Protein backbone atom coordinates (compact mmCIF):
# COMPACT_ATOMS: atom_id res chain seq x y z
CA UNK A 1 0.00 0.00 0.00
CA UNK A 2 1.42 3.43 -0.92
CA UNK A 3 2.46 5.88 1.76
CA UNK A 4 -0.32 8.37 2.56
CA UNK A 5 0.31 11.75 1.04
CA UNK A 6 0.31 14.87 3.22
CA UNK A 7 1.52 18.46 3.31
CA UNK A 8 5.28 18.48 2.75
CA UNK A 9 5.19 15.37 0.52
CA UNK A 10 6.35 15.51 -3.08
CA UNK A 11 3.31 15.99 -5.32
CA UNK A 12 2.80 13.03 -7.66
CA UNK A 13 3.08 14.11 -11.27
CA UNK A 14 0.23 13.59 -13.69
CA UNK A 15 -0.33 14.08 -17.40
CA UNK A 16 -4.01 14.37 -18.29
CA UNK A 17 -6.18 15.44 -21.21
CA UNK A 18 -7.78 18.83 -20.67
CA UNK A 19 -10.79 20.76 -21.84
CA UNK A 20 -8.28 22.90 -23.75
CA UNK A 21 -7.72 19.91 -26.08
CA UNK A 22 -4.17 19.35 -24.92
CA UNK A 23 -2.25 17.20 -22.47
CA UNK A 24 -1.31 19.02 -19.25
CA UNK A 25 1.45 17.81 -16.95
CA UNK A 26 1.76 19.00 -13.37
CA UNK A 27 5.55 19.27 -13.64
CA UNK A 28 5.15 21.67 -16.58
CA UNK A 29 2.56 23.80 -14.78
CA UNK A 30 4.49 24.34 -11.51
CA UNK A 31 7.60 25.77 -13.15
CA UNK A 32 6.45 29.40 -12.89
CA UNK A 33 3.37 29.16 -10.70
CA UNK A 34 1.97 27.43 -7.69
CA UNK A 35 -0.99 25.25 -8.64
CA UNK A 36 -4.29 24.77 -6.82
CA UNK A 37 -5.60 21.35 -7.84
CA UNK A 38 -9.23 20.47 -7.09
CA UNK A 39 -10.18 16.79 -7.45
CA UNK A 40 -13.88 15.93 -7.78
CA UNK A 41 -16.03 13.02 -8.95
CA UNK A 42 -19.66 14.19 -9.04
CA UNK A 43 -20.24 17.30 -11.13
CA UNK A 44 -23.93 17.36 -10.14
CA UNK A 45 -23.22 17.74 -6.42
CA UNK A 46 -24.15 21.28 -5.33
CA UNK A 47 -21.10 21.79 -3.09
CA UNK A 48 -18.75 20.67 -5.87
CA UNK A 49 -20.34 23.18 -8.24
CA UNK A 50 -20.00 25.90 -5.58
CA UNK A 51 -16.33 24.98 -5.08
CA UNK A 52 -15.64 25.13 -8.81
CA UNK A 53 -17.33 28.54 -9.04
CA UNK A 54 -15.45 29.80 -5.95
CA UNK A 55 -12.18 28.81 -7.61
CA UNK A 56 -13.28 30.60 -10.79
CA UNK A 57 -14.04 33.73 -8.75
CA UNK A 58 -10.60 33.51 -7.10
CA UNK A 59 -8.77 33.01 -10.41
CA UNK A 60 -7.67 36.65 -10.74
CA UNK A 61 -6.48 36.81 -7.11
CA UNK A 62 -4.55 33.59 -7.67
CA UNK A 63 -3.04 34.92 -10.91
CA UNK A 64 -1.81 38.05 -9.09
CA UNK A 65 -0.06 35.69 -6.67
CA UNK A 66 1.42 33.66 -9.56
CA UNK A 67 -0.82 30.65 -9.04
CA UNK A 68 -3.26 28.84 -11.29
CA UNK A 69 -6.18 26.46 -10.90
CA UNK A 70 -6.60 22.97 -12.32
CA UNK A 71 -9.64 20.78 -11.67
CA UNK A 72 -9.31 17.00 -12.06
CA UNK A 73 -12.17 14.52 -12.47
CA UNK A 74 -12.70 11.00 -13.83
CA UNK A 75 -15.50 12.40 -16.02
CA UNK A 76 -15.01 12.32 -19.80
CA UNK A 77 -13.59 15.42 -21.52
CA UNK A 78 -16.89 16.11 -23.32
CA UNK A 79 -18.78 16.15 -20.00
CA UNK A 80 -16.11 18.40 -18.49
CA UNK A 81 -16.37 20.80 -21.43
CA UNK A 82 -20.14 21.03 -20.89
CA UNK A 83 -19.57 21.69 -17.18
CA UNK A 84 -16.97 24.33 -17.99
CA UNK A 85 -19.42 26.17 -20.25
CA UNK A 86 -22.38 25.77 -17.88
CA UNK A 87 -20.48 27.20 -14.91
CA UNK A 88 -18.36 29.65 -16.95
CA UNK A 89 -15.12 28.18 -15.61
CA UNK A 90 -12.07 29.86 -17.13
CA UNK A 91 -9.49 27.33 -16.06
CA UNK A 92 -8.69 23.84 -17.38
CA UNK A 93 -10.65 20.80 -16.30
CA UNK A 94 -8.64 17.60 -16.65
CA UNK A 95 -9.93 14.10 -17.40
CA UNK A 96 -8.36 11.52 -15.08
CA UNK A 97 -9.14 8.46 -17.15
CA UNK A 98 -6.19 6.49 -15.69
CA UNK A 99 -6.94 7.11 -12.00
CA UNK A 100 -3.74 9.08 -11.42
CA UNK A 101 -5.55 11.05 -8.68
CA UNK A 102 -5.40 7.94 -6.47
CA UNK A 103 -1.79 8.90 -5.69
CA UNK A 104 -3.23 11.96 -3.91
CA UNK A 105 -5.65 9.82 -1.89
CA UNK A 106 -8.57 10.56 -4.22
CA UNK A 107 -9.77 7.01 -4.91
CA UNK A 108 -13.10 5.26 -5.33
CA UNK A 109 -13.90 2.58 -2.74
CA UNK A 110 -16.55 -0.10 -2.34
CA UNK A 111 -18.94 -0.69 0.51
CA UNK A 112 -19.85 -4.10 1.96
CA UNK A 113 -22.48 -4.69 -0.73
CA UNK A 114 -20.00 -3.97 -3.53
CA UNK A 115 -21.42 -0.54 -4.39
CA UNK A 116 -18.88 2.01 -5.60
CA UNK A 117 -18.46 5.02 -3.33
CA UNK A 118 -17.17 8.24 -4.87
CA UNK A 119 -14.42 9.98 -2.91
CA UNK A 120 -14.99 13.32 -1.25
CA UNK A 121 -13.53 16.27 -3.16
CA UNK A 122 -9.91 17.02 -2.43
CA UNK A 123 -7.99 20.28 -2.69
CA UNK A 124 -4.21 20.34 -3.02
CA UNK A 125 -1.87 23.33 -3.26
CA UNK A 126 1.40 22.49 -4.98
CA UNK A 127 4.35 24.89 -4.93
CA UNK A 128 6.97 25.52 -7.61
CA UNK A 129 9.17 22.75 -6.23
CA UNK A 130 6.30 20.30 -6.76
CA UNK A 131 5.78 19.92 -3.01
CA UNK A 132 2.33 19.77 -1.47
CA UNK A 133 1.78 22.83 0.71
CA UNK A 134 -1.82 22.14 1.68
CA UNK A 135 -4.20 19.19 1.39
CA UNK A 136 -7.88 19.30 2.36
CA UNK A 137 -10.56 16.62 1.95
CA UNK A 138 -14.23 17.45 1.52
CA UNK A 139 -16.23 20.02 -0.37
CA UNK A 140 -16.85 23.54 0.85
CA UNK A 141 -13.54 25.26 0.17
CA UNK A 142 -14.97 28.78 -0.01
CA UNK A 143 -14.10 29.35 3.64
CA UNK A 144 -10.54 28.17 3.03
CA UNK A 145 -9.82 30.46 0.09
CA UNK A 146 -8.63 33.53 2.08
CA UNK A 147 -6.09 31.38 3.96
CA UNK A 148 -4.98 29.72 0.71
CA UNK A 149 -4.53 33.09 -0.98
CA UNK A 150 -2.43 34.28 1.96
CA UNK A 151 -0.33 31.09 1.87
CA UNK A 152 0.26 31.37 -1.88
CA UNK A 153 0.99 35.09 -1.59
CA UNK A 154 3.83 34.28 0.81
CA UNK A 155 5.63 32.11 -1.73
CA UNK A 156 8.82 33.49 -3.29
CA UNK A 157 8.80 35.09 -6.71
CA UNK A 158 9.13 32.73 -9.68
CA UNK A 159 12.52 34.32 -10.38
CA UNK A 160 13.76 34.14 -6.77
CA UNK A 161 16.07 31.18 -7.49
CA UNK A 162 17.71 32.73 -10.54
CA UNK A 163 21.24 34.13 -10.20
CA UNK A 164 21.16 37.93 -9.79
CA UNK A 165 23.31 38.45 -12.88
CA UNK A 166 20.64 36.73 -14.99
CA UNK A 167 17.67 38.63 -13.63
CA UNK A 168 17.43 42.23 -14.68
CA UNK A 169 14.53 44.55 -14.05
CA UNK A 170 12.98 44.06 -17.47
CA UNK A 171 12.97 40.25 -17.20
CA UNK A 172 11.70 40.39 -13.62
CA UNK A 173 8.83 42.70 -14.62
CA UNK A 174 7.94 40.46 -17.58
CA UNK A 175 7.91 37.21 -15.57
CA UNK A 176 6.15 38.71 -12.54
CA UNK A 177 3.73 40.93 -14.39
CA UNK A 178 0.44 41.09 -12.58
FIPA-962745 format. One record per residue: z, x, y of N, C-alpha, C in turn; residue number from 1. Coordinates in Angstrom, 2 decimals. Atoms other than C-alpha are relative to their C-alpha. Layout:
// FIPA-962745
> Z, X, Y, Z, X, Y, Z, X, Y, NUM
...
***
This chain:
// FIPA-962745
> 0.00, 0.85, -1.18, 0.00, 0.00, 0.00, 0.00, 0.89, 1.24, 1
> 0.07, -0.84, -1.19, -0.92, 1.42, 3.43, 1.28, -0.07, 0.82, 2
> -1.16, -0.06, -0.87, 1.76, 2.46, 5.88, -0.16, -1.04, 1.10, 3
> 0.11, 0.98, -1.09, 2.56, -0.32, 8.37, -0.29, 0.69, 1.33, 4
> 0.39, -0.56, -1.28, 1.04, 0.31, 11.75, 0.99, -0.48, 1.07, 5
> -0.93, 0.36, -1.07, 3.22, 0.31, 14.87, -0.38, 0.77, 1.27, 6
> 0.24, -0.73, -1.24, 3.31, 1.52, 18.46, 0.24, 1.48, -0.26, 7
> -0.08, -1.44, 0.22, 2.75, 5.28, 18.48, -0.87, 0.48, -1.14, 8
> 0.88, -0.35, 1.13, 0.52, 5.19, 15.37, -1.41, 0.23, 0.51, 9
> 1.43, -0.10, -0.34, -3.08, 6.35, 15.51, -0.67, -1.35, -0.26, 10
> 0.71, 1.27, 0.16, -5.32, 3.31, 15.99, -1.16, 0.20, -0.97, 11
> 1.13, -0.10, 0.93, -7.66, 2.80, 13.03, -1.31, -0.31, 0.72, 12
> 1.30, 0.20, -0.63, -11.27, 3.08, 14.11, -0.69, -1.18, -0.66, 13
> 0.84, 1.03, 0.58, -13.69, 0.23, 13.59, -1.36, 0.04, 0.67, 14
> 1.35, 0.15, -0.54, -17.40, -0.33, 14.08, -0.46, -1.39, -0.42, 15
> 0.27, 1.41, 0.29, -18.29, -4.01, 14.37, -1.14, -0.52, 0.87, 16
> 1.06, 0.67, -0.75, -21.21, -6.18, 15.44, 0.63, -0.85, 1.09, 17
> -0.57, 0.72, -1.14, -20.67, -7.78, 18.83, -0.92, -1.11, 0.47, 18
> 0.79, 1.06, -0.61, -21.84, -10.79, 20.76, -1.00, 0.55, 1.00, 19
> 0.97, -0.67, -0.88, -23.75, -8.28, 22.90, -1.17, 0.54, -0.80, 20
> 1.07, -0.41, 0.92, -26.08, -7.72, 19.91, -0.07, 1.51, -0.18, 21
> -0.07, -1.42, 0.27, -24.92, -4.17, 19.35, 1.22, 0.28, -0.86, 22
> -1.14, -0.44, 0.80, -22.47, -2.25, 17.20, 0.96, 0.73, 0.93, 23
> -1.00, -0.65, -0.83, -19.25, -1.31, 19.02, 1.00, 0.73, -0.88, 24
> -0.98, -0.80, 0.72, -16.95, 1.45, 17.81, 1.19, 0.25, 0.92, 25
> -1.19, -0.22, -0.81, -13.37, 1.76, 19.00, 0.02, 1.40, 0.59, 26
> -0.06, -1.38, -0.49, -13.64, 5.55, 19.27, -0.95, 0.23, 1.16, 27
> 0.91, -0.13, -1.14, -16.58, 5.15, 21.67, 0.53, -0.73, 1.23, 28
> -0.51, 0.81, -1.11, -14.78, 2.56, 23.80, 1.21, 0.65, 0.69, 29
> -1.24, -0.55, -0.58, -11.51, 4.49, 24.34, -0.21, 1.31, 0.74, 30
> 0.24, -1.29, -0.65, -13.15, 7.60, 25.77, 0.39, -0.04, 1.48, 31
> -0.27, 0.08, -1.44, -12.89, 6.45, 29.40, 1.01, -1.07, 0.36, 32
> -0.88, 1.12, -0.33, -10.70, 3.37, 29.16, 1.00, -0.26, -1.10, 33
> -0.90, 0.57, 1.01, -7.69, 1.97, 27.43, -0.65, -1.30, -0.45, 34
> 0.62, 1.21, 0.54, -8.64, -0.99, 25.25, 1.09, -0.97, -0.45, 35
> -0.86, 1.09, 0.47, -6.82, -4.29, 24.77, -0.81, -0.71, -1.07, 36
> 0.71, 0.61, 1.12, -7.84, -5.60, 21.35, 0.79, -1.23, -0.46, 37
> -0.62, 1.24, 0.42, -7.09, -9.23, 20.47, -0.65, -0.45, -1.30, 38
> 0.48, 0.43, 1.30, -7.45, -10.18, 16.79, 0.36, -1.47, -0.20, 39
> -0.26, 1.41, 0.25, -7.78, -13.88, 15.93, -0.87, -0.51, -1.14, 40
> 0.75, 0.56, 1.11, -8.95, -16.03, 13.02, -0.54, -1.39, 0.30, 41
> 0.35, 1.40, -0.22, -9.04, -19.66, 14.19, -0.35, -0.25, 1.46, 42
> 0.45, 0.20, -1.38, -11.13, -20.24, 17.30, 0.31, -1.40, 0.52, 43
> -0.31, 1.36, -0.41, -10.14, -23.93, 17.36, 1.46, -0.17, 0.38, 44
> -1.42, 0.09, -0.32, -6.42, -23.22, 17.74, 0.18, 0.09, 1.52, 45
> -0.16, 0.09, -1.46, -5.33, -24.15, 21.28, 0.61, 1.27, 0.60, 46
> -0.63, -1.21, -0.56, -3.09, -21.10, 21.79, -0.94, 1.19, -0.04, 47
> 0.99, -1.09, 0.07, -5.87, -18.75, 20.67, -0.98, -0.15, 1.16, 48
> 0.93, 0.24, -1.11, -8.24, -20.34, 23.18, 0.65, 0.35, 1.34, 49
> -0.73, -0.34, -1.24, -5.58, -20.00, 25.90, 0.12, 1.51, 0.14, 50
> -0.10, -1.46, -0.04, -5.08, -16.33, 24.98, -1.33, 0.62, 0.42, 51
> 1.31, -0.54, -0.33, -8.81, -15.64, 25.13, -0.33, -0.22, 1.47, 52
> 0.25, 0.29, -1.42, -9.04, -17.33, 28.54, 0.93, 0.81, 0.90, 53
> -0.92, -0.83, -0.79, -5.95, -15.45, 29.80, -0.53, 1.43, 0.09, 54
> 0.59, -1.34, -0.02, -7.61, -12.18, 28.81, -1.23, 0.03, 0.91, 55
> 1.17, 0.07, -0.89, -10.79, -13.28, 30.60, 0.46, 0.00, 1.45, 56
> -0.51, 0.04, -1.37, -8.75, -14.04, 33.73, 0.57, 1.35, 0.43, 57
> -0.58, -1.31, -0.30, -7.10, -10.60, 33.51, -1.04, 1.12, -0.03, 58
> 1.03, -1.02, 0.16, -10.41, -8.77, 33.01, -0.16, 0.89, 1.23, 59
> 0.16, -0.80, -1.22, -10.74, -7.67, 36.65, 1.20, 0.90, 0.25, 60
> -1.22, -0.82, -0.14, -7.11, -6.48, 36.81, -0.03, 1.15, -1.00, 61
> 0.09, -1.05, 1.02, -7.67, -4.55, 33.59, -1.05, 1.04, 0.40, 62
> 1.06, -0.92, -0.42, -10.91, -3.04, 34.92, 0.48, 0.92, 1.11, 63
> -0.55, -0.84, -1.08, -9.09, -1.81, 38.05, 0.93, 1.07, -0.57, 64
> -0.91, -0.95, 0.64, -6.67, -0.06, 35.69, -0.72, 0.80, -1.09, 65
> 0.84, -0.73, 0.95, -9.56, 1.42, 33.66, 0.30, -0.40, -1.44, 66
> -0.20, 0.54, 1.34, -9.04, -0.82, 30.65, -1.01, -1.12, -0.23, 67
> 0.93, 1.07, 0.32, -11.29, -3.26, 28.84, 0.55, -0.82, -1.14, 68
> -0.43, 0.94, 1.03, -10.90, -6.18, 26.46, -1.05, -0.09, -1.09, 69
> 0.83, 0.31, 1.16, -12.32, -6.60, 22.97, 0.75, -1.05, -0.80, 70
> -0.61, 0.99, 0.88, -11.67, -9.64, 20.78, -0.68, 0.10, -1.36, 71
> 0.51, -0.22, 1.35, -12.06, -9.31, 17.00, 0.36, -1.21, -0.86, 72
> -0.21, 1.16, 0.86, -12.47, -12.17, 14.52, -0.91, 0.09, -1.23, 73
> 0.88, 0.03, 1.18, -13.83, -12.70, 11.00, -1.11, -1.03, 0.13, 74
> 1.05, 1.00, -0.19, -16.02, -15.50, 12.40, -1.36, 0.67, 0.18, 75
> 1.37, -0.51, -0.11, -19.80, -15.01, 12.32, -0.38, 0.19, 1.47, 76
> 0.42, -0.32, -1.36, -21.52, -13.59, 15.42, -0.51, -1.24, 0.73, 77
> 0.52, 1.21, -0.65, -23.32, -16.89, 16.11, 1.13, -0.92, 0.47, 78
> -1.15, 0.83, -0.38, -20.00, -18.78, 16.15, 0.73, 0.64, 1.18, 79
> -0.66, -0.71, -1.10, -18.49, -16.11, 18.40, -0.79, -0.12, 1.29, 80
> 0.83, 0.17, -1.20, -21.43, -16.37, 20.80, 0.20, -1.39, 0.60, 81
> -0.25, 1.36, -0.48, -20.89, -20.14, 21.03, 1.38, -0.08, 0.68, 82
> -1.34, -0.03, -0.58, -17.18, -19.57, 21.69, -0.01, 0.72, 1.34, 83
> 0.08, -0.78, -1.24, -17.99, -16.97, 24.33, -0.60, -0.83, 1.14, 84
> 0.63, 0.85, -1.01, -20.25, -19.42, 26.17, 0.93, -1.16, 0.36, 85
> -0.86, 1.16, -0.24, -17.88, -22.38, 25.77, 1.20, 0.33, 0.88, 86
> -1.19, -0.39, -0.75, -14.91, -20.48, 27.20, -0.32, 0.92, 1.19, 87
> 0.45, -0.89, -1.07, -16.95, -18.36, 29.65, 0.74, 1.35, -0.07, 88
> -0.64, -1.29, 0.22, -15.61, -15.12, 28.18, -1.00, 1.10, 0.34, 89
> 0.90, -1.06, -0.45, -17.13, -12.07, 29.86, 0.44, 1.35, -0.54, 90
> -0.30, -1.24, 0.72, -16.06, -9.49, 27.33, -0.50, -0.18, -1.43, 91
> 0.58, 0.12, 1.34, -17.38, -8.69, 23.84, 0.96, -0.61, -1.02, 92
> -0.70, 0.51, 1.17, -16.30, -10.65, 20.80, -0.66, 0.68, -1.20, 93
> 0.51, -0.79, 1.12, -16.65, -8.64, 17.60, 0.21, -0.74, -1.32, 94
> -0.04, 0.63, 1.31, -17.40, -9.93, 14.10, 0.53, 0.99, -1.03, 95
> -0.60, -0.87, 1.02, -15.08, -8.36, 11.52, -0.36, -0.52, -1.38, 96
> 0.48, 0.49, 1.28, -17.15, -9.14, 8.46, 0.39, 0.90, -1.18, 97
> -0.42, -0.92, 1.08, -15.69, -6.19, 6.49, 1.51, 0.13, -0.07, 98
> -1.46, 0.03, 0.01, -12.00, -6.94, 7.11, 0.61, 1.33, 0.44, 99
> -0.54, -1.25, -0.53, -11.42, -3.74, 9.08, 1.30, -0.23, 0.77, 100
> -1.23, 0.34, -0.74, -8.68, -5.55, 11.05, 1.24, 0.08, -0.88, 101
> -1.15, -0.09, 0.92, -6.47, -5.40, 7.94, 0.78, 1.29, 0.22, 102
> -0.68, -1.28, -0.28, -5.69, -1.79, 8.90, 1.00, -0.14, 1.14, 103
> -0.93, 0.27, -1.10, -3.91, -3.23, 11.96, 1.11, -0.97, -0.43, 104
> -0.97, 0.99, 0.48, -1.89, -5.65, 9.82, -0.48, -1.42, 0.20, 105
> 0.59, 1.33, -0.20, -4.22, -8.57, 10.56, -0.77, -0.34, -1.28, 106
> 0.61, 0.26, 1.31, -4.91, -9.77, 7.01, 0.34, -1.40, -0.48, 107
> -0.21, 1.30, 0.61, -5.33, -13.10, 5.26, 0.88, 0.17, -1.23, 108
> -0.87, -0.02, 1.18, -2.74, -13.90, 2.58, -0.19, -1.31, -0.76, 109
> 0.06, 1.23, 0.78, -2.34, -16.55, -0.10, 1.40, -0.49, -0.28, 110
> -1.30, 0.57, 0.33, 0.51, -18.94, -0.69, 0.12, -0.16, -1.51, 111
> -0.25, 0.15, 1.44, 1.96, -19.85, -4.10, -1.04, -0.85, -0.71, 112
> 1.02, 0.86, 0.61, -0.73, -22.48, -4.69, -1.39, 0.61, 0.07, 113
> 1.29, -0.67, -0.11, -3.53, -20.00, -3.97, -0.80, -0.35, 1.24, 114
> 0.67, 0.34, -1.26, -4.39, -21.42, -0.54, 0.01, 1.20, 0.93, 115
> 0.11, -1.12, -0.94, -5.60, -18.88, 2.01, 0.72, -0.35, 1.30, 116
> -0.74, 0.17, -1.25, -3.33, -18.46, 5.02, -0.56, 0.99, 1.02, 117
> 0.54, -0.85, -1.07, -4.87, -17.17, 8.24, 1.14, 0.74, 0.68, 118
> -1.06, -0.76, -0.70, -2.91, -14.42, 9.98, 0.20, -0.50, 1.43, 119
> -0.28, 0.30, -1.40, -1.25, -14.99, 13.32, -0.80, 0.96, 0.87, 120
> 0.72, -0.93, -0.89, -3.16, -13.53, 16.27, 0.80, 1.27, 0.24, 121
> -0.64, -1.29, -0.21, -2.43, -9.91, 17.02, -0.62, 0.64, 1.24, 122
> 0.46, -0.67, -1.21, -2.69, -7.99, 20.28, 0.39, 1.47, -0.10, 123
> -0.26, -1.44, 0.03, -3.02, -4.21, 20.34, -0.54, 0.62, 1.29, 124
> 0.46, -0.78, -1.15, -3.26, -1.87, 23.33, -0.17, 1.42, -0.50, 125
> 0.34, -1.32, 0.49, -4.98, 1.40, 22.49, -0.33, 0.89, 1.20, 126
> 0.25, -0.89, -1.14, -4.93, 4.35, 24.89, -1.22, 0.88, -0.25, 127
> 1.19, -0.86, 0.07, -7.61, 6.97, 25.52, 0.06, 1.04, -1.10, 128
> -0.15, -0.94, 1.12, -6.23, 9.17, 22.75, -0.07, -0.73, -1.33, 129
> 0.09, 0.88, 1.16, -6.76, 6.30, 20.30, 1.35, -0.14, -0.71, 130
> -1.35, 0.24, 0.49, -3.01, 5.78, 19.92, 0.40, -1.41, 0.41, 131
> -0.45, 1.35, -0.31, -1.47, 2.33, 19.77, 1.21, 0.09, 0.92, 132
> -1.10, 0.03, -0.96, 0.71, 1.78, 22.83, 0.88, -1.23, -0.19, 133
> -0.72, 1.27, 0.10, 1.68, -1.82, 22.14, -0.64, -0.82, -1.11, 134
> 0.47, 0.86, 1.08, 1.39, -4.20, 19.19, 0.86, -1.25, -0.01, 135
> -0.74, 1.26, -0.03, 2.36, -7.88, 19.30, -0.68, -1.01, -0.91, 136
> 0.51, 1.03, 0.91, 1.95, -10.56, 16.62, 0.29, -1.37, 0.57, 137
> -0.21, 1.38, -0.44, 1.52, -14.23, 17.45, -0.78, -0.31, 1.27, 138
> 0.74, 0.44, -1.18, -0.37, -16.23, 20.02, 0.96, -0.18, 1.17, 139
> -0.81, 0.22, -1.18, 0.85, -16.85, 23.54, 0.23, 1.27, 0.80, 140
> -0.14, -1.29, -0.67, 0.17, -13.54, 25.26, 0.05, -0.10, 1.52, 141
> 0.03, 0.14, -1.45, -0.01, -14.97, 28.78, 1.25, 0.57, 0.64, 142
> -1.25, -0.52, -0.55, 3.64, -14.10, 29.35, 0.08, 1.51, -0.07, 143
> -0.03, -1.45, 0.17, 3.03, -10.54, 28.17, -0.95, 0.75, 0.93, 144
> 1.03, -0.67, -0.79, 0.09, -9.82, 30.46, 0.53, 0.82, 1.17, 145
> -0.50, -0.85, -1.10, 2.08, -8.63, 33.53, 0.57, 1.33, -0.51, 146
> -0.56, -1.24, 0.54, 3.96, -6.09, 31.38, -1.11, 0.90, -0.54, 147
> 1.12, -0.80, 0.50, 0.71, -4.98, 29.72, -0.76, 0.65, 1.14, 148
> 0.70, -0.56, -1.15, -0.98, -4.53, 33.09, 0.79, 1.16, 0.60, 149
> -0.84, -1.08, -0.52, 1.96, -2.43, 34.28, -0.07, 1.22, -0.91, 150
> 0.08, -1.10, 0.95, 1.87, -0.33, 31.09, -1.34, 0.74, 0.11, 151
> 1.34, -0.60, -0.09, -1.88, 0.26, 31.37, -0.18, 0.69, 1.34, 152
> 0.09, -0.62, -1.32, -1.59, 0.99, 35.09, 0.70, 1.34, 0.07, 153
> -0.74, -1.26, 0.02, 0.81, 3.83, 34.28, -0.69, 1.10, -0.79, 154
> 0.72, -1.02, 0.76, -1.73, 5.63, 32.11, -0.70, 0.98, 0.94, 155
> 0.68, -0.97, -0.87, -3.29, 8.82, 33.49, -1.46, -0.37, 0.22, 156
> 1.40, 0.19, -0.33, -6.71, 8.80, 35.09, -0.88, 0.48, -1.15, 157
> 0.91, -0.46, 1.05, -9.68, 9.13, 32.73, -0.40, 1.47, 0.15, 158
> 0.39, -1.39, -0.23, -10.38, 12.52, 34.32, 1.21, 0.94, 0.03, 159
> -1.21, -0.80, -0.11, -6.77, 13.76, 34.14, -0.03, 1.24, -0.90, 160
> 0.03, -1.13, 0.92, -7.49, 16.07, 31.18, -1.10, 1.02, 0.28, 161
> 1.09, -0.92, -0.31, -10.54, 17.71, 32.73, 0.53, 1.21, 0.77, 162
> -0.39, -1.15, -0.82, -10.20, 21.24, 34.13, -0.31, -0.28, 1.47, 163
> 0.16, 0.26, -1.44, -9.79, 21.16, 37.93, -1.33, 0.50, 0.53, 164
> 1.26, -0.53, -0.52, -12.88, 23.31, 38.45, -1.18, -0.91, -0.35, 165
> 1.08, 0.90, 0.38, -14.99, 20.64, 36.73, 0.03, -1.28, 0.83, 166
> -0.14, 1.27, -0.72, -13.63, 17.67, 38.63, -0.05, 0.25, 1.50, 167
> 0.01, -0.04, -1.46, -14.68, 17.43, 42.23, 0.19, -1.42, 0.51, 168
> -0.30, 1.32, -0.54, -14.05, 14.53, 44.55, -1.09, -1.02, -0.31, 169
> 1.10, 0.93, 0.25, -17.47, 12.98, 44.06, 0.05, -0.52, -1.44, 170
> -0.06, 0.40, 1.41, -17.20, 12.97, 40.25, 1.23, -0.86, -0.24, 171
> -1.22, 0.77, 0.18, -13.62, 11.70, 40.39, -0.16, -1.40, 0.55, 172
> 0.23, 1.34, -0.57, -14.62, 8.83, 42.70, -0.96, -0.81, -0.87, 173
> 0.99, 0.72, 0.83, -17.58, 7.94, 40.46, 0.65, -0.49, -1.30, 174
> -0.62, 0.38, 1.29, -15.57, 7.91, 37.21, 1.11, -1.03, 0.20, 175
> -1.17, 0.88, -0.24, -12.54, 6.15, 38.71, -0.28, -1.11, 0.99, 176
> 0.31, 1.05, -0.99, -14.39, 3.73, 40.93, 0.63, -1.31, -0.44, 177
> -0.71, 1.23, 0.34, -12.58, 0.44, 41.09, -0.46, -1.19, 0.67, 178
***
